[in-house]
């Protein structure tokens, strides 16, 4: 059974590595690694201690890499790993494994092992990139591998285990909760980052020792390590950093993180083995084969039902309206009605600071989830002969904009009454941008994760930090946010048109057809 277990791990690992998003994640993390250690003439700093940084030696680069990248792995690692259990529900691999002597615990254990391996492969690539950067910087060319490995084991490895457990937990949750899992985990990540400051991670010990080792520009000045992109007015001074003292206070947070991961993994196994879970039902029916044809849900084919039953002047528009109406549940309309009523009653400042912030998130987890329904069903195939795909996408953007506008209807009326016509145009741009970005991302990446991450980061930057350049709805009432919203609309619209004009896909299709012909000819020649 051990041999069989590791064969399944190997198969799953190969299956995930061949996907484009994994290689894209590797390139992004390598780019982030190189970005962490800028040249002295770059004009910016990622780690700064009151104008100082450590010399680019193995100790400083290894520990700086672990400090910065652990937060990225905690966030992006989840979005990279999540969804694979849900995807295998429709494939033959999951049913084949669960119909054998392979238990649910073993199945989920293979997923956990593969998750940890994938994240650690990315971590090894980041360490290799940091070593290469150290050689290029030539401030101290001698590489000590242990100075890279120790902070990785202390800060990053426990994070990879924790993220792998969270990804499994959210993958086996009921589908009603899974629709909001990406949004929920974003706030879980924010909570974990806060807990890291109070001792859940060894970050605080690393930062404290770095601050104590850095020299001070002025006598009596309190040293503060700043992590983040900051513009430099002068070239950073350097000091010789010898590394963190790995005492017992550094290793206690590792035990806490591993215990947290163990608790999450145990909860995952208990939920998956429950009698109401789909994995348990598949396992309990392992000796029976389904003879009934697969029944698609009425919502999956609501678009074609409306398309061929409604006789109107605009059948595509009516079909999309009917499909969206059938997908949106009663809670959506209750929340939209409440937002409409409150928008007319509260003050204008409260409307911008609170109501618009809530309105920002509501369509992200409702209307824009529907842009993937064509990818998950046969609707797109059925409609391909009726209308070209560009018409389908533009109609979906229009209809989703109408539903997004219903969420913002109270704010629209209030801004018109107050004479805030720029705010009306800004809100109108948001109602168009949200479905346009959702449809474009699902079309190109076949996923909503990148779209949701982008909007959540803009939400944090504008609502929490009041950054005007990322204000896509009008929270800060700035002209920069107004311009950014409509520029983003124009860019996404051009991408949508260009994609369906085959500017991006024509060359890829050419090489695919050419390679396919070569393989077919090779197989035929081998047969003869």
C-alpha positions as CSV (number, residue, x, y, z in Angstrom):
1,X,0.0,0.0,0.0
2,X,2.9,2.4,0.7
3,X,4.1,1.9,-2.9
4,X,0.6,2.5,-4.2
5,X,0.3,5.7,-2.0
6,X,3.5,7.2,-3.4
7,X,2.6,6.3,-6.9
8,X,-0.6,8.3,-6.5
9,X,1.4,11.2,-5.1
10,X,3.7,11.0,-8.1
11,X,0.8,11.0,-10.5
12,X,-0.9,14.0,-8.8
13,X,2.4,15.9,-8.7
14,X,3.0,15.4,-12.4
15,X,-0.6,16.4,-13.1
16,X,-0.3,19.7,-11.3
17,X,3.2,20.6,-12.4
18,X,2.2,20.4,-16.1
19,X,-0.4,23.2,-15.5
20,X,0.4,26.7,-16.7
21,X,-0.6,28.4,-13.4
22,X,2.0,26.5,-11.4
23,X,4.8,27.7,-13.7
24,X,3.4,31.2,-13.7
25,X,3.4,31.1,-9.8
26,X,7.1,30.0,-9.9
27,X,8.1,32.9,-12.2
28,X,6.2,35.3,-10.0
29,X,7.9,34.2,-6.8
30,X,11.3,34.2,-8.5
31,X,10.6,37.8,-9.6
32,X,9.5,38.7,-6.1
33,X,12.8,37.2,-4.7
34,X,14.9,39.3,-7.1
35,X,12.8,42.4,-6.3
36,X,13.4,42.0,-2.5
37,X,17.2,42.7,-2.9
38,X,17.5,45.8,-5.1
39,X,20.8,47.4,-6.2
40,X,22.0,50.4,-4.2
41,X,21.1,52.7,-7.2
42,X,17.5,51.3,-7.5
43,X,16.0,54.1,-5.5
44,X,13.7,51.9,-3.4
45,X,14.0,49.5,-0.5
46,X,12.0,46.5,0.7
47,X,13.7,46.0,4.1
48,X,14.9,49.2,5.7
49,X,16.0,49.9,9.3
50,X,16.1,53.7,9.6
51,X,18.2,54.0,6.5
52,X,20.3,50.8,7.0
53,X,20.2,47.3,5.6
54,X,22.5,44.4,6.1
55,X,25.3,43.5,3.7
56,X,24.1,41.1,1.0
57,X,25.6,38.0,2.6
58,X,24.0,34.6,3.1
59,X,22.7,35.4,6.6
60,X,20.9,38.7,5.6
61,X,19.5,37.4,2.3
62,X,18.3,34.1,3.7
63,X,16.5,35.6,6.7
64,X,15.2,38.6,4.7
65,X,13.8,36.2,2.1
66,X,12.1,34.1,4.7
67,X,10.6,37.2,6.4
68,X,9.1,38.6,3.3
69,X,8.2,35.5,1.3
70,X,6.4,33.7,4.2
71,X,3.5,36.2,3.9
72,X,3.3,35.7,0.2
73,X,3.4,31.9,0.5
74,X,0.7,32.1,3.2
75,X,-1.6,34.1,0.8
76,X,-0.7,33.0,-2.8
77,X,0.0,29.4,-1.8
78,X,-3.7,28.9,-0.9
79,X,-4.9,30.3,-4.2
80,X,-2.5,28.1,-6.0
81,X,-3.4,24.9,-4.2
82,X,-7.2,25.3,-3.7
83,X,-9.7,23.8,-6.0
84,X,-8.0,20.5,-7.0
85,X,-10.2,18.3,-4.9
86,X,-13.3,20.0,-6.3
87,X,-12.0,19.6,-9.9
88,X,-11.4,15.9,-9.4
89,X,-15.1,15.4,-8.4
90,X,-16.0,15.6,-12.1
91,X,-13.0,13.5,-13.3
92,X,-12.6,9.7,-13.2
93,X,-9.5,9.8,-11.0
94,X,-11.3,10.5,-7.7
95,X,-14.1,7.9,-8.4
96,X,-11.5,5.4,-9.5
97,X,-9.4,5.8,-6.3
98,X,-12.4,5.8,-3.9
99,X,-13.8,2.7,-5.6
100,X,-10.7,0.8,-4.7
101,X,-9.3,0.0,-1.3
102,X,-7.9,3.5,-1.1
103,X,-9.6,5.2,1.9
104,X,-10.7,8.8,2.1
105,X,-7.9,9.6,4.6
106,X,-5.3,8.2,2.2
107,X,-6.8,10.2,-0.6
108,X,-6.7,13.5,1.3
109,X,-3.2,12.6,2.6
110,X,-1.9,12.3,-1.0
111,X,-3.4,15.8,-1.7
112,X,-1.7,17.2,1.5
113,X,1.7,15.7,0.5
114,X,1.5,17.0,-3.0
115,X,0.5,20.5,-1.7
116,X,3.5,20.6,0.6
117,X,5.8,19.4,-2.2
118,X,4.6,22.0,-4.6
119,X,5.1,24.9,-2.2
120,X,8.5,23.7,-1.2
121,X,9.6,23.3,-4.8
122,X,8.7,27.0,-5.2
123,X,10.7,27.7,-2.0
124,X,13.8,26.0,-3.3
125,X,13.6,28.0,-6.5
126,X,13.4,31.2,-4.5
127,X,16.4,30.2,-2.5
128,X,18.3,29.5,-5.7
129,X,17.3,32.9,-7.1
130,X,18.5,34.6,-3.9
131,X,21.9,32.8,-4.1
132,X,22.2,33.9,-7.7
133,X,21.4,37.5,-6.6
134,X,24.0,37.3,-3.9
135,X,26.7,36.4,-6.5
136,X,25.5,39.2,-8.8
137,X,25.6,41.8,-6.0
138,X,29.2,40.8,-5.1
139,X,29.0,42.4,-1.6
140,X,30.0,39.0,-0.1
141,X,30.3,36.2,-2.6
142,X,30.7,33.3,-0.2
143,X,27.5,31.3,0.0
144,X,26.6,29.5,3.2
145,X,23.7,27.1,2.4
146,X,22.8,26.6,6.1
147,X,22.2,30.4,6.3
148,X,19.4,30.0,3.7
149,X,18.1,26.6,5.0
150,X,17.6,27.5,8.7
151,X,15.3,30.5,8.2
152,X,13.4,28.6,5.6
153,X,12.8,25.7,8.0
154,X,11.8,28.2,10.7
155,X,9.5,30.6,8.8
156,X,8.4,29.1,5.5
157,X,8.2,25.3,6.0
158,X,5.5,25.6,8.8
159,X,3.6,28.0,6.6
160,X,3.6,25.6,3.7
161,X,2.1,22.9,6.0
162,X,-0.5,25.3,7.3
163,X,-1.5,26.5,3.9
164,X,-1.8,22.9,2.6
165,X,-4.2,22.1,5.4
166,X,-6.3,25.2,4.8
167,X,-6.5,24.4,1.1
168,X,-7.8,20.9,1.8
169,X,-10.3,22.2,4.4
170,X,-11.9,24.7,2.1
171,X,-11.9,22.2,-0.7
172,X,-14.1,19.7,1.2
173,X,-16.5,22.3,2.6
174,X,-20.1,22.3,1.1
175,X,-20.5,24.0,-2.2
176,X,-22.6,26.8,-0.7
177,X,-19.6,27.8,1.4
178,X,-17.0,27.1,-1.3
179,X,-18.4,29.9,-3.4
180,X,-17.1,32.3,-0.8
181,X,-14.0,30.4,0.2
182,X,-11.5,32.7,-1.6
183,X,-13.0,35.7,0.1
184,X,-13.1,34.0,3.5
185,X,-9.5,32.9,3.3
186,X,-8.3,36.4,2.4
187,X,-9.6,37.6,5.8
188,X,-8.2,34.4,7.5
189,X,-4.8,35.4,6.0
190,X,-5.1,38.9,7.5
191,X,-6.0,37.4,10.9
192,X,-3.0,35.0,10.7
193,X,-0.6,37.9,9.8
194,X,-1.9,39.7,12.8
195,X,-1.4,36.7,15.0
196,X,2.2,36.3,13.7
197,X,3.0,39.7,15.3
198,X,1.8,38.3,18.7
199,X,3.9,35.1,18.6
200,X,2.3,32.7,16.2
201,X,5.4,32.9,14.0
202,X,9.0,33.7,14.7
203,X,8.8,36.9,12.7
204,X,8.9,39.1,15.8
205,X,12.1,37.4,17.0
206,X,13.8,37.9,13.7
207,X,12.8,41.5,13.4
208,X,13.8,42.3,17.0
209,X,17.3,40.9,16.6
210,X,17.8,42.7,13.3
211,X,16.7,46.0,14.8
212,X,19.1,45.5,17.7
213,X,22.0,44.7,15.4
214,X,21.5,47.8,13.2
215,X,23.5,50.9,14.0
216,X,21.6,54.2,14.7
217,X,22.0,57.4,12.7
218,X,21.3,59.5,15.8
219,X,21.9,58.8,19.4
220,X,18.9,57.4,21.3
221,X,16.9,56.8,18.1
222,X,14.6,53.7,18.3
223,X,15.3,51.3,15.5
224,X,12.4,50.1,13.4
225,X,12.5,47.5,10.6
226,X,10.2,48.5,7.8
227,X,9.0,45.7,5.4
228,X,7.5,47.0,2.2
229,X,8.3,49.1,-0.8
230,X,9.6,52.5,0.3
231,X,11.2,55.2,-1.8
232,X,14.7,56.2,-0.7
233,X,15.9,59.8,-0.5
234,X,19.5,58.6,-0.2
235,X,21.5,55.4,-0.6
236,X,21.1,52.9,2.2
237,X,24.0,52.4,4.6
238,X,25.0,48.8,5.2
239,X,26.1,46.9,8.3
240,X,27.5,43.4,8.7
241,X,24.7,41.1,9.8
242,X,25.9,37.8,11.3
243,X,22.5,36.1,11.5
244,X,19.7,35.3,14.0
245,X,20.4,33.6,17.3
246,X,18.3,30.4,17.1
247,X,17.2,30.0,20.7
248,X,14.1,28.3,22.2
249,X,12.0,31.4,21.6
250,X,12.5,31.0,17.9
251,X,11.3,27.3,17.8
252,X,8.2,27.6,20.0
253,X,6.2,29.3,17.2
254,X,7.1,26.4,14.9
255,X,5.4,24.0,17.3
256,X,2.3,26.3,17.5
257,X,2.0,26.5,13.7
258,X,2.4,22.7,13.3
259,X,-0.2,22.1,16.0
260,X,-2.6,24.5,14.2
261,X,-2.0,22.6,10.9
262,X,-2.6,19.3,12.7
263,X,-5.9,20.6,14.1
264,X,-7.1,21.8,10.7
265,X,-6.1,18.6,9.0
266,X,-7.9,16.5,11.6
267,X,-11.0,18.6,11.2
268,X,-10.7,18.1,7.4
269,X,-10.6,14.3,7.8
270,X,-13.6,14.3,10.2
271,X,-15.7,16.4,7.8
272,X,-14.7,14.3,4.8
273,X,-15.6,11.1,6.5
274,X,-19.0,12.4,7.6
275,X,-22.0,10.6,6.1
276,X,-23.3,13.8,4.5
277,X,-20.1,14.4,2.5
278,X,-19.7,13.6,-1.2
279,X,-16.4,11.8,-0.6
280,X,-18.0,9.5,1.9
281,X,-21.0,8.9,-0.4
282,X,-18.6,8.0,-3.3
283,X,-16.7,5.6,-1.0
284,X,-19.8,4.0,0.4
285,X,-21.1,3.3,-3.2
286,X,-17.8,2.0,-4.4
287,X,-19.2,-1.4,-5.5
288,X,-22.1,0.1,-7.4
289,X,-21.9,1.6,-10.8
290,X,-24.2,4.4,-11.9
291,X,-26.5,3.4,-14.7
292,X,-28.6,6.5,-14.7
293,X,-27.6,9.3,-17.1
294,X,-25.9,12.3,-15.5
295,X,-28.6,14.8,-14.6
296,X,-27.4,18.4,-15.0
297,X,-28.9,20.9,-12.7
298,X,-31.5,23.1,-14.1
299,X,-29.3,26.1,-13.4
300,X,-26.5,24.8,-15.6
301,X,-28.8,24.7,-18.7
302,X,-31.0,27.6,-17.8
303,X,-29.3,29.7,-20.5
304,X,-30.3,27.3,-23.3
305,X,-33.7,26.7,-21.8
306,X,-34.4,30.5,-21.9
307,X,-32.8,30.8,-25.3
308,X,-35.1,28.3,-27.1
309,X,-38.3,28.9,-25.2
310,X,-38.5,32.7,-25.0
311,X,-39.6,34.3,-28.3
312,X,-38.5,37.9,-28.1
313,X,-36.6,40.5,-30.0
314,X,-33.4,40.0,-28.0
315,X,-33.3,36.3,-27.1
316,X,-29.6,36.3,-26.0
317,X,-30.2,39.2,-23.6
318,X,-33.3,37.6,-22.2
319,X,-31.6,34.2,-21.8
320,X,-28.7,35.8,-19.8
321,X,-31.2,37.7,-17.6
322,X,-33.1,34.5,-16.9
323,X,-29.9,32.5,-16.1
324,X,-28.6,35.1,-13.7
325,X,-32.0,35.4,-12.0
326,X,-32.1,31.6,-11.5
327,X,-28.6,31.5,-10.0
328,X,-29.0,34.4,-7.6
329,X,-30.7,33.3,-4.4
330,X,-33.1,35.1,-2.2
331,X,-30.4,36.4,0.2
332,X,-28.9,38.5,-2.7
333,X,-32.1,40.4,-3.2
334,X,-32.6,40.9,0.6
335,X,-29.1,42.4,0.9
336,X,-29.5,44.5,-2.2
337,X,-32.8,45.9,-0.9
338,X,-31.2,46.7,2.5
339,X,-28.3,48.5,0.8
340,X,-30.8,50.5,-1.3
341,X,-32.8,51.6,1.8
342,X,-29.7,52.5,3.9
343,X,-28.1,54.4,1.1
344,X,-31.0,56.9,1.0
345,X,-30.9,57.4,4.8
346,X,-27.3,57.7,5.9
347,X,-25.1,60.7,5.5
348,X,-22.9,61.1,2.4
349,X,-19.7,60.4,4.3
350,X,-21.1,57.2,5.7
351,X,-22.4,56.2,2.3
352,X,-18.8,56.5,0.9
353,X,-17.0,54.9,3.8
354,X,-19.3,52.1,4.7
355,X,-22.0,51.4,2.1
356,X,-19.8,51.6,-0.9
357,X,-17.2,49.4,0.9
358,X,-19.9,46.7,1.4
359,X,-21.3,47.2,-2.1
360,X,-17.7,46.6,-3.4
361,X,-17.6,43.0,-2.0
362,X,-21.2,41.9,-2.6
363,X,-21.1,41.5,-6.5
364,X,-17.6,39.9,-6.2
365,X,-19.1,36.9,-4.4
366,X,-22.5,36.8,-6.2
367,X,-22.8,38.1,-9.8
368,X,-19.3,37.7,-10.9
369,X,-19.1,34.0,-9.8
370,X,-21.4,33.3,-12.7
371,X,-18.8,34.2,-15.3
372,X,-17.4,30.6,-14.9
373,X,-20.7,28.8,-15.4
374,X,-19.9,28.3,-19.1
375,X,-16.6,26.8,-18.3
376,X,-18.1,24.3,-15.8
377,X,-21.0,23.1,-18.0
378,X,-21.7,22.4,-21.7
379,X,-23.6,25.7,-22.1
380,X,-20.8,27.3,-24.1
381,X,-20.6,24.3,-26.5
382,X,-24.4,24.4,-27.0
383,X,-24.3,28.1,-27.8
384,X,-21.2,28.1,-30.0
385,X,-23.3,27.6,-33.1
386,X,-26.0,30.1,-32.2
387,X,-23.8,33.2,-31.6
388,X,-20.1,33.9,-31.7
389,X,-18.3,34.0,-28.4
390,X,-17.7,37.7,-28.5
391,X,-21.4,38.4,-28.5
392,X,-21.9,36.0,-25.7
393,X,-19.2,37.6,-23.6
394,X,-20.4,41.2,-24.2
395,X,-24.0,40.2,-23.5
396,X,-22.9,38.6,-20.2
397,X,-21.0,41.8,-19.3
398,X,-24.0,43.9,-20.0
399,X,-26.4,41.7,-18.0
400,X,-24.0,41.4,-15.1
401,X,-23.6,45.2,-15.1
402,X,-27.4,45.5,-14.8
403,X,-27.4,43.3,-11.7
404,X,-24.4,45.1,-10.3
405,X,-26.2,48.3,-10.9
406,X,-29.1,47.0,-8.9
407,X,-26.8,46.6,-5.9
408,X,-25.7,50.2,-6.3
409,X,-29.1,51.7,-7.2
410,X,-29.5,53.4,-3.8
411,X,-26.1,55.0,-4.1
412,X,-26.9,56.1,-7.7
413,X,-30.1,57.9,-6.6
414,X,-28.4,59.5,-3.6
415,X,-25.5,60.9,-5.6
416,X,-27.9,62.3,-8.2
417,X,-29.9,64.0,-5.4
418,X,-26.7,65.5,-3.9
419,X,-25.5,66.6,-7.3
420,X,-22.4,64.4,-7.2
421,X,-22.3,63.6,-10.9
422,X,-18.6,62.6,-10.9
423,X,-19.4,60.0,-8.2
424,X,-22.3,58.7,-10.4
425,X,-19.9,58.2,-13.4
426,X,-17.4,56.6,-11.1
427,X,-20.0,54.2,-9.7
428,X,-21.1,53.5,-13.3
429,X,-17.5,52.7,-14.2
430,X,-17.4,50.2,-11.3
431,X,-20.6,48.5,-12.4
432,X,-19.0,47.9,-15.8
433,X,-15.5,47.1,-14.5
434,X,-16.6,44.3,-12.1
435,X,-18.3,42.0,-14.7
436,X,-15.8,43.0,-17.4
437,X,-12.8,42.0,-15.3
438,X,-14.6,38.8,-14.1
439,X,-15.5,37.7,-17.6
440,X,-12.0,38.5,-19.0
441,X,-10.2,36.7,-16.3
442,X,-12.4,33.6,-16.6
443,X,-11.9,33.6,-20.3
444,X,-8.1,33.9,-20.3
445,X,-7.2,32.1,-17.1
446,X,-10.3,29.8,-16.7
447,X,-10.3,30.8,-13.0
448,X,-11.7,33.5,-10.8
449,X,-8.8,33.5,-8.3
450,X,-6.7,36.2,-10.0
451,X,-9.7,38.5,-10.4
452,X,-10.8,38.1,-6.8
453,X,-7.3,38.7,-5.5
454,X,-6.9,41.9,-7.5
455,X,-10.2,43.3,-6.3
456,X,-9.5,42.3,-2.7
457,X,-6.2,44.0,-2.8
458,X,-7.8,47.1,-4.3
459,X,-10.4,46.9,-1.6
460,X,-7.8,46.8,1.1
461,X,-5.8,49.7,-0.5
462,X,-8.7,52.0,-1.0
463,X,-11.1,51.2,1.9
464,X,-8.5,50.6,4.6
465,X,-5.5,52.6,3.5
466,X,-7.5,55.2,1.5
467,X,-5.2,55.0,-1.6
468,X,-6.8,57.0,-4.3
469,X,-5.2,55.3,-7.3
470,X,-6.9,51.9,-6.4
471,X,-10.3,53.4,-5.6
472,X,-12.5,51.7,-8.2
473,X,-15.9,52.7,-6.7
474,X,-15.5,56.2,-5.2
475,X,-14.8,55.6,-1.6
476,X,-12.1,58.3,-1.5
477,X,-13.9,60.6,-4.0
478,X,-10.6,61.2,-5.9
479,X,-10.0,62.0,-9.6
480,X,-7.2,59.4,-9.6
481,X,-9.6,56.6,-8.8
482,X,-12.1,57.9,-11.4
483,X,-9.4,57.9,-14.1
484,X,-8.0,54.5,-13.0
485,X,-11.5,52.9,-13.2
486,X,-12.2,54.0,-16.7
487,X,-8.7,53.3,-17.9
488,X,-9.1,49.8,-16.6
489,X,-12.4,49.4,-18.3
490,X,-10.9,50.5,-21.6
491,X,-7.9,48.1,-21.2
492,X,-10.1,45.1,-20.4
493,X,-12.5,45.9,-23.3
494,X,-9.5,46.0,-25.7
495,X,-8.2,42.7,-24.2
496,X,-11.7,41.1,-24.7
497,X,-11.9,42.2,-28.3
498,X,-8.3,41.2,-29.1
499,X,-8.7,37.8,-27.5
500,X,-11.7,36.9,-29.7
501,X,-9.9,38.4,-32.7
502,X,-7.3,35.6,-32.1
503,X,-4.4,38.0,-31.7
504,X,-3.3,36.0,-28.6
505,X,-4.4,32.5,-29.6
506,X,-3.7,32.3,-33.3
507,X,0.0,31.5,-33.0
508,X,-0.5,29.1,-30.1
509,X,-3.1,27.2,-32.1
510,X,-0.8,27.1,-35.1
511,X,2.0,25.4,-33.0
512,X,-0.5,23.1,-31.4
513,X,-1.8,21.8,-34.7
514,X,1.7,21.5,-36.1
515,X,2.9,19.5,-33.0
516,X,-0.3,17.3,-33.1
517,X,0.4,16.4,-36.8
518,X,4.0,15.4,-35.9
519,X,2.8,13.2,-33.1
520,X,0.1,11.5,-35.3
521,X,2.7,10.9,-38.1
522,X,5.1,9.4,-35.6
523,X,2.5,7.1,-34.2
524,X,1.5,5.9,-37.7
525,X,5.1,5.3,-38.7
526,X,5.6,3.3,-35.5
527,X,2.5,1.2,-36.2
528,X,3.8,0.3,-39.6
